[in-house]
Amino acid sequence: MPLVKNFIEQGIKLMQINEYLRSELVRAGFAGIELQRTPLGVRITLKTSRPGLVIGNYVYRFGKIA
């Protein structure tokens, strides 16, 4: 059961991250995220229709979060 519980917790965290980013990146046309877990850490890929807005306006704000 611990494996199932861990899987569910990861899904809940992913959903919370997705909801937060969707509310913050409305103007950028947020389409989703892709998480890749590696031995060195986690790589987060944001999918947006207007990446220039994310790079220009939001990088500083998300840098403080990370």
Secondary structure, 3 states (H helix, E strand, C coil): CHHHHHHHHHHHHHHHHHHHHHHHCCCCCEEEEEEEEECCEEEEEEEECCHHHHHHHHHHHHHHHC
